[in-house]
């Protein structure tokens, strides 16, 4: 299997960081990458700690303003899903690139959902975030929330209703 580099830029287009992953599956509808967390420290995101060795199954969708990352501990247990709201990814010479549009959705295995970074997008709106990007972010967030509530791929049915902000 081949590897690919993912490059994250902030909403202004400034490079933030990059990581590599192994391409697991590629269809007309999605690109699936497996990446192992080796980032700095152990950040707490919502109620989930990203720890060294965590496995991320990252689903990227052509033309969509989001990616959905399934997060598993090294022992394989599901920690949750992270809906990363961004510009659609661009692929060029073995690299995926996107601009982060600030909003994110965390979905826990028990079905709870938490919207992250709402205050950051509000601040960015006052600092020059393109209104079209803000609208795309809100629409993408709503789409990912609906997918999570419905338990559609790549979210699995949790047996519990998905709850959280609308």
Buried (B, 14 or more C-beta within 10 A) or exposed (E): EEEBBBBBBEBEEEEEEEBBBEBEEEEEEBBBBBBBBEEEEEEEBBEBBBBEEBBBBBBBBEEBBBBBBBBBBEEEEEBBBBBBBBBBBEEEEEBBBBBBBBBBBBBBBEBBBBBBBEEBBEEBBEEEBEEEBBEBBBEBBEBBBEBBBEBEEBBEEBEEEBEBEE
